[in-house]
Every structure is written in C-alpha cells, then in structure tokens.
Amino acid sequence: MLDTRVSDPDRTDDLSLHMPRNAPGHGLARQTTLQWPAPPYYQFVDVAPRDGEPCLLTFTDGEKATGVVVGFNPEEHALKFHPYKAASAVTVACSALLSVRLLRPVLARRERVSLEGPVFPPSERQPFWLKLANNSLLEGETVGHVNAVCGLFLYLPEADNKVLRVLVPAHAAREVRVGKPIGELLIDEKAASLDAVTQALEKQKGLRARRLGEYLTANEIVSQEQLLAALKEQKSQPMQKLGQTLVELGFLTAQELDEALAIGARDRSLQLGQILADMGVVDMDLVHSVMAKKLGIPYVNLRKVRPTPEALKRIPPAVASRYRVLPLAHTESGLVIAIDDPTRTSTTPTRRSTWRSMSNS
C-alpha cells in the first residue's frame, strides 16, 4: 500500500478545498498572495512576496507573457495576472494556457515523518516527460509532483534545495510520464533482466488485448464473431493493436475504442510489476520499493507499520473504509495516510473536504 499525505493545500484534487474561507487568497477579488501546493512531504520555507510572484505564461497559441501572478483560484481554474508595463491585472483562464512557470526559486524543506516500522523511501527526483496540446515537449526532472483537477504541478530542481514551480493545466497535457518505467527501474536495480522484462511486457500486452476484447463483447459493442475476425486479421499484422484492427474492419468507431481504452487504463490489475512477480522474476517487496522511487512517494507494508492512535482518531472508521485509506501519522502540516493506489483521484473532492475539517490540513 502506498503512503500519501493530506496536507494544506490539497495533493490530488481541487486545491481550493484546503483554503480557509477567511484566509488571504480565497477568491480572486481578495487574493493578494499565491496559494500553491508544495511537493509531497515538503514545505515551502520562503515567504511569498506581498505583490505576487514573477512568472512566465505560455498560451495555447504559442504566445508568451511575463509579469506577476497576484492571485490563483484553483476552484475557478483561473489566475490573476499583472503583465509588466500594464496598468492593471487581468484574469486569465487556465484553459487559455499551456503552462505557468513561477520564476522565483523557492526553498523546499523535506518534512520528517515518524512511523513505527519499515518504510521504502521515495526517490529525491523523478524524470518527467509531457507532450503538450500543441505537440511541443516538456521534459526534465521534478522533486515530486501533484496531480490536481486543475492540472499537474511540477517542481524543477535548482541549487541549494530550491525549486522552480510549474503548472501544466489539465487540458494542456496530452501525454504524461512521471518517473522511469518500472521495467527500466528493475533493470537498473539489476533485479530483472531485459529478457524477463520483455517477456513480461508481451504478456501484459496479451492480457490487455484479452481484457479489451472481453469488455467490448460483454458490453455488446462488438460481437464474438467480429472479435474473432479481428484477432485473425491481427495475426497477419502483429505490430498492430487489437483496437486498431477492430476500427479498420469497421466493427468499432474510434470514439468507442478511446472510451474502452480509457476504462482499461483505470484497471490496475495488469501492472508490469505484478506480472513479473507472478512469473517468479521478482518479489513484491522489491516491486513496491521500485514503485516508491518511480512515484516519489514512500511505500509501507501495513502488516509491519503501526498507525499512531492519534492519527486513527482523525478519520472515522466508516469514512476510512469507504475510501480505502488508513491514517498513519501526523507531520508538521498535515496527516499521513496510506492508500492502495496514489494515482486514484476519483471521489477525491468529497474526501478532501471531509478530511480538512477533521485534520486541519
């Protein structure tokens, strides 16, 4: 089970749920300081400038503008921007942007988390690769990352433990990769050979094709006969995926394929690490250790780590059971929870707003 944190501001969803209603920065009209999430298990130490943060905005048409961000409202997916040499600030919708880059490096201090039991530590930095809506690429290293409804927050490392903060709005990222692929990490760790990883990837590909076929036939999107015909056709074109073959044969529309693939992407039962463990190549503890490095989030074995009594009191058992989470401990600014899949963000707004009132985080 992977360990993540509910803190101020939110880590995985609408950040404004963690902004106190009477705090500076709630609502663009009153916002004079920037509310920006820190990386998981970090705190920003620097005091934000009273007149806002110098920034570079890149718009969807490729145009760029420099100035000062004086307000950011995640709930409205908009920021208040004062261009240099302009008389006043303007409101800019996140939908008009490819990225927001704050130009002032800030000191990020790692928080201490005390847990009773072994913890697989995260990596300090993770590589990232993004394909943006205009087909340009954004890549580099980040000190953790935050997935939010409004977009992806990245933290580009600078000297002296400082980071540059970048936001890529959700609509602007066509493809996102954070952390090395687990197969590559296992090869780097000399835990698995290239042949074993290649074999596991082929098995994963076959399982996904089978799952896609099962989903399409179970939901009567294609018939069993059409599926068999597509599989037969695919054998003559082994590099072509099953979904592409179904579309070419006219059995499936491109939109239906996209919907089916999106549902399949949420199925976490076909992970490469699990397949390699089933093959006897690696054990799951090693897989979890590698995943902690990939995601930049610690992994804990709940059979060996004991939650503190104080943390257990912060989330009612019924709520914890509903969302499949377990409170573990406190940090300086929030509550550490364990969750089986930290990439899962469904139903998060309700969860976050509930926990805010209980944990003051």
N, C-alpha and C positions, 0 to 999 in steps of 0.2 A: 504494500500500500504506500502510496506516495504522500509526502508530507508537504502541505502548503500552508499559507497563513492568511487569515482575515485581518486586515490592518487598515489604517487610515492613510491614504484613500484606498479604494477597492482594488483588488488584484485581478479580477477576471471579468468584471461586468461594469454596469453603469456606475462610474466613479462618483457621481453626484449623490448617490445614496449614502455616502460616508461624509458628506459635507453638512455639518450642523447648520440648521436653518438660520441661526443668528450669527454665523461666522462670516468674516470678510470673505468675499469670493463666491457667495451663493447667489447666482443670478448676475447677468452681465451688467445690469444697471448699477449694482453696488460693488462690483468686483474691482478691487484695486491691486490684488496680488494673485499670483498664478497658483492654481491647485493642480499639482502634477504628481502622479504616483511614483514612489521610489521602487527600485527593483526589489523582488522578493528577498527578505532577510537583510535589507539595507535601510538606512535612514539618510536623508539629505541633511548635512550639517550646516551648510552655508545659509545665511539669512538672505531671503529674496529681496531684490531692490524694490523700493517702495513705488517706483514709477514703471515697473514692469520689466520683462525680460527681452533683451535683444534677440531677434530671431530672423530666420530666412524662411519665407513661404515659397513653395513651388506649386504652381497651379496646374490644373489638368491640361491646359493648353500649352504647357511648357514655359510660360512666363514666370519670372521670379520677382519677389519684392522683399526688401529688407525694412526693418522697423522695430517696433516694440510691441510685444503681446502684453496687453494690460488686463485681460480677462479671458477665462476659459470656462465654458459651461458644457460639460460632457452630456448633460441631460438634453440640452438643445442641439448638441452636435455643432457647436459654433464657438468662435473665439472673437475677442475684440482686439483689433489690430490698429496700431497707430503708425502709418508709414512715415519714414523720415521725410522731412520737409513738408509734410501735410499739416493742415491747420487743426485737424481733429481726427479722432479714431473712427474706424468703421467696423461693422460686424461682418465677419467672413464665415460662411457656412463650410463645414468640413467637406461637404460634397463637392466643393469647388477646388479642393486641394489634393495634390499628390503626397505632400509631406509638409511637416512643420519641424524645423530644426532650431532649437534654442542654442544660441551661440556662446553663452557663458558657461564654461566648465564649472561643475559643482562637485564638492567633496561628498562622496558616498561612503558611509561607515557601516561595516557589517555588524549586525546585531548578534548578540550571544543568545543561544537557545540551549537551555539545560534540560536534557531528557535522561531518564533512568533507563539505560540500555544502549545497545549499539546502533549507530546511525551511519548509513552510507553517505559520505559528504558529496555535495554537488561540485561541479567544476567552477572555477572562478570566472571563466569566459566561455562563450559559445559562438561558433561561427554562424552567420545567418546569410540567407540569400532570398531576395524578393524580386519577383517580376511585377512591375507596376502596370497600371491600366494603359499607359502609353507605350508599353513594351520595353521601357528602359529598365535597367537593373540597378538594384541597391544591394550591396553586399559588404561584409566586413565582420567584425567581432562585436559582441554585446555582453555586458555584465548583467546577465539575467534579462528577462523580458516580461511584459504584462499584456495579456490578451484582454481587451475590453470591447464592449459593444461599439464604442466609437472608433476603435482601431487598435493597432499594435504599437506599444511603447517599447522603444529600444534605448540602450544606454551604451554609447560608444566610448571605450576606454581612452582616457587621457593620462598624462603624467600625474604623479603624486596622488593616486587613488581618486582622481576626479573623472567625471563622465560628461559627455555631451548628450543631451536628451533629444530624442527624435520621436515624432508621432507619424505613423502612416495610417490615414483613415481607412476604415474597413473596406470601403468601395474601391480604394486605390490599389489594393494588393490582389493581383490575380493568382499568384502562387507564392507560398511562404514556406521556407525551410529554416528552422532554427535548430542548431545542434547537428553534429555529424550523423549520418545514417547509422543505426545500431550495428549493422553488419560491418561497416568500416571501423567502428569503435572496437568491436570484438576482435577484428583482425589486428588493429593497432595494439591491443592488450595481449596479443598472442594467445587469446582464448579460443579462437576458432580459425581454421584455415580458409583460404579463399575458395577452395573446392567445396568445403562444407557450407559456407555462406551462399555460394552459387546454387548448390543443390537445394538449400532451404528456400531461396528466392523462387526457384522454379516450382517448388511445392506450394509456396504461398500463392504464386500466380495461378496454379491449377485450382487451388481451393477457392480463390476469389472468383474465378470463372464459373466454378460449380455453384457457388453461392449466388452469383448473378443470375445464372440460369434458373436456379430454384426460386429466387424471388420473382422473376419475370413470369414463370409458369404458375406459381402459387397465386399470383395476383391477376392471372389471366390476361397479361399484357401480350404474351406470345403463347402459342400452343406448344405442346410437347413435340409435335411433328416439325414445327418451324424451328424449334431449338435443335433438334437432331439434325435437320438440314443445315443449319448454321455451323454446327460442330463438324459436320462432314466437310463443308466448304472450307472451314478454318484449317483443316489438316493440310490442305494444299497451299496455305499461306501461313505458315507457323509464326511469322513475326507479327501478324495482325491479331488484334484482340477480339474476343468473342463479341463484345458490344458493337465494335465497328463492323464486323461481319453481318450482324443482325440488321444494322442500319442499311448497309449496302444491298442486302437482299430485300429490303422494303418491309421487313417484319416489325421494325421498330423505328420510331422517329428519334431524331437527335435529342429532342427535349425529354422524351421518355427515358432515353439512355442516361442523360445527365441526372435526372431525378433518381434513377435506380443506383447510379454510381455514388451519388451524394448519400443515400441511405446506407450503402455498403461501406462508405468511408467512416460512418459512425459505428460500425461493427468492430469492436476492439478485440474480437476473438481470433483474429488472423495475424497477430503480431509476429514478426520475424523471430524475436527472442523466444517466444513460447514454442514456435516450430522447432528451433534449434534445440531447446530443452527436451522436447518430445523425441527428437532424433538422438538424444543422448550426447550431443556435442558439448553442451554447457549445462551448468545448473542454474536454477532460477535466481539464487542469491547473486551470482555473477551478473546475470541479466539486469537485475534491479540496480546493482552498483553502476553498471554502464548507463542505464537509463537516467540515474541521478546526474551523471556527468553530462549526458546529452541535453537534458532539460534545464539543468542548473537548479534543481530542486532536490533536497535530501530525500532519501528513501529510508523508511523504518519498517522493521518487522514487528507487528503488533503482538506477536507471541513473546517477544523479548523486551519490548519497550512498555513501560507502565505510565499511563497518564497521571498527572497530578490531581489530587482530589479537588483543588480549587478550579482547575480547568474544566473538570467534568460538570461542575455546577453551572457553568456559563451557558451551556446549551441544553435545553430539556431533552430527555431521552427520546421522546416522540419525534422531535424535530431532527435529532441526530440520526434516528432510524430512517426517517422519511428521505433524507438527503444522503444517506450512507456516508456519514462523516463521523469522526471521533475527535473531540477536543483533547489536546495533549498537554499543552503548557502555555505560559504567558511569555511574551517578550516585552521590551520596553514600550512598544507602541501597539501591541495587538495580541491576538490569540492564535496560537499554532494549532492547526487541525490536521488530521490525517484523512486523505481521500483516495479512493482506489484509482481514479483517473483524473489528474490535474488539468487535462485538456478539455474535460467535460464542463460546459458552461450552461447547459440547459437548466431552466428554472432558477437561475442564479439571482435575478433581481429580488425575488421574494426571500430567498435565503439570506442574501446580504442585508436587506433591510431588517429582517428579523434579528440577525446576529448583532447588528450595530447597537440596538437598544440593550442587548444583554452584555456585550463585551466592551462597549465604549471604544470600538476600534473601527 
